Amino acid sequence: MNDKQRKISSVLLGLFLLLWLIGIFLGEPTRVLEQAKSICLECIGIG
């Protein structure tokens, strides 16, 4: 792997980690799990 490809990989990894942390701080995992739970309850006819 040459230096240009290594830099691009590092930048993309850094961007991914930044966006991942922002999502965690904004509470996205909780929101996704709540939506999944409501969809599953609707599918089995409880909710």
Backbone as CSV, one residue per row, in Angstrom:
resi,resn,N_x,N_y,N_z,CA_x,CA_y,CA_z,C_x,C_y,C_z
1,MET,0.855,-1.168,0.000,0.000,0.000,0.000,0.903,1.233,0.000
2,ASN,0.640,2.146,-0.902,1.488,3.330,-0.943,0.994,4.394,0.032
3,ASP,1.740,5.483,0.134,1.433,6.523,1.124,0.084,7.191,0.872
4,LYS,-0.271,7.411,-0.389,-1.544,8.066,-0.699,-2.723,7.207,-0.229
5,GLN,-2.669,5.921,-0.510,-3.739,5.028,-0.086,-3.803,4.942,1.438
6,ARG,-2.659,4.966,2.087,-2.621,4.900,3.538,-3.238,6.150,4.158
7,LYS,-2.966,7.322,3.564,-3.551,8.577,4.059,-5.063,8.570,3.887
8,ILE,-5.525,8.132,2.720,-6.967,8.085,2.465,-7.641,7.132,3.452
9,SER,-7.042,5.985,3.686,-7.602,5.025,4.642,-7.660,5.618,6.045
10,SER,-6.619,6.312,6.435,-6.577,6.922,7.769,-7.632,8.011,7.914
11,VAL,-7.801,8.832,6.875,-8.806,9.896,6.919,-10.204,9.304,6.999
12,LEU,-10.476,8.288,6.198,-11.799,7.665,6.223,-12.082,6.995,7.566
13,LEU,-11.083,6.354,8.128,-11.256,5.735,9.439,-11.523,6.797,10.497
14,GLY,-10.781,7.889,10.453,-10.989,8.983,11.396,-12.375,9.589,11.255
15,LEU,-12.838,9.773,10.017,-14.173,10.314,9.774,-15.244,9.373,10.313
16,PHE,-15.073,8.083,10.074,-16.016,7.094,10.593,-16.096,7.170,12.114
17,LEU,-14.932,7.207,12.777,-14.915,7.249,14.239,-15.567,8.521,14.769
18,LEU,-15.326,9.646,14.104,-15.931,10.912,14.521,-17.456,10.843,14.416
19,LEU,-17.951,10.375,13.280,-19.402,10.280,13.099,-20.029,9.264,14.058
20,TRP,-19.316,8.184,14.318,-19.792,7.168,15.263,-19.937,7.763,16.658
21,LEU,-18.934,8.507,17.105,-18.992,9.123,18.430,-20.084,10.185,18.516
22,ILE,-20.256,10.963,17.467,-21.326,11.968,17.453,-22.684,11.278,17.585
23,GLY,-22.876,10.189,16.865,-24.134,9.450,16.954,-24.388,8.910,18.348
24,ILE,-23.347,8.404,18.997,-23.503,7.889,20.357,-23.869,9.012,21.313
25,PHE,-23.197,10.154,21.207,-23.486,11.272,22.107,-24.879,11.844,21.893
26,LEU,-25.417,11.728,20.679,-26.763,12.225,20.394,-27.854,11.215,20.754
27,GLY,-27.467,10.034,21.210,-28.441,9.037,21.658,-29.058,8.216,20.546
28,GLU,-28.403,8.112,19.429,-28.963,7.348,18.307,-29.163,5.862,18.615
29,PRO,-28.251,5.180,19.320,-28.493,3.755,19.586,-29.798,3.513,20.347
30,THR,-30.106,4.369,21.295,-31.346,4.227,22.061,-32.554,4.403,21.149
31,ARG,-32.485,5.390,20.277,-33.594,5.657,19.361,-33.816,4.479,18.416
32,VAL,-32.733,3.936,17.894,-32.844,2.804,16.974,-33.453,1.600,17.682
33,LEU,-33.023,1.321,18.906,-33.571,0.181,19.640,-35.044,0.380,19.973
34,GLU,-35.444,1.612,20.311,-36.862,1.879,20.591,-37.716,1.648,19.343
35,GLN,-37.227,2.099,18.191,-37.975,1.903,16.955,-38.055,0.422,16.596
36,ALA,-36.965,-0.300,16.792,-36.967,-1.736,16.492,-37.948,-2.473,17.393
37,LYS,-38.003,-2.077,18.654,-38.916,-2.728,19.589,-40.370,-2.469,19.179
38,SER,-40.684,-1.254,18.798,-42.068,-0.943,18.415,-42.445,-1.666,17.131
39,ILE,-41.535,-1.779,16.193,-41.821,-2.499,14.953,-42.063,-3.975,15.254
40,CYS,-41.249,-4.570,16.098,-41.403,-5.987,16.421,-42.728,-6.234,17.151
41,LEU,-43.107,-5.337,18.054,-44.372,-5.505,18.755,-45.543,-5.385,17.782
42,GLU,-45.445,-4.509,16.793,-46.497,-4.395,15.788,-46.576,-5.656,14.941
43,CYS,-45.442,-6.240,14.637,-45.415,-7.440,13.782,-46.133,-8.612,14.444
44,ILE,-45.999,-8.747,15.762,-46.637,-9.887,16.421,-48.023,-9.533,16.946
45,GLY,-48.456,-8.289,16.702,-49.817,-7.906,17.026,-50.049,-7.410,18.440
46,ILE,-49.005,-7.105,19.187,-49.183,-6.616,20.558,-49.306,-5.097,20.591
47,GLY,-48.497,-4.408,19.801,-48.434,-2.955,19.881,-49.229,-2.330,18.847
